[in-house]
Amino acid sequence: MAEVLVVASKVKEAIKDQDCNTASDVVDALSAKVAKMIKEAAARAKENGRKTVRACDF
């Protein structure tokens, strides 16, 4: 399991607000997606000659 990048309680709460239940693997799966998005955004910033990741990089 990789490092968790999302707040599990907030994820579960947001899913519950949609009248759904949360499976045990949701937080890990969402963290993996977030990690991938961060990696892609950082690469985009570097391609544009920046070390600062901005909202537009996502």
Secondary structure by P-SEA (a helix, b strand, c coil): cccccccaaaaaaaaaaaccccccaaaaaaaaaaaaaaaaaaaaaaaacccccccccc
